[in-house]
């Protein structure tokens, strides 16, 4: 087994362990973390001029962002879901340009946008928990 296939096998096992039994909220976090990882890897690959691997990582990031788009509840999500869909679409279009032009600054832009969304998403459980505690305290 060569190093590349061993790494792929490790990543598949890691992904399976992370997603097995994960909450829907955690699955979204995993998609975001994966997209960030692949975009950051693509940036390094551009700098090393490893075009085939850069393409593979950007395509993987595009697929993960597509997963995020498909997870949106457009029926109940209202304006937030519509805004996120537009933002995910924009990020995908920017990744395609970054891929075509080998432009790491565009990858930085997409990472920055994803980090903003992820930080808000990461705060959701804490906010819900805090609101629940506050409501319980008010009822006492």
Secondary structure, 3 states (H helix, E strand, C coil): CCHHHHHHHHHHHHHHHHHCCCCHHHHHHHHHHHHHHHHHHHHHHHHCCCHHHHHHHHHHHHHHHHHHHHHCCCCCCHHHHHHHHHHHHHHHHHHHHHHHHCCHHHHHHHHHHHHHHHHHHHHHHHHHHHHHHHHHHHHC
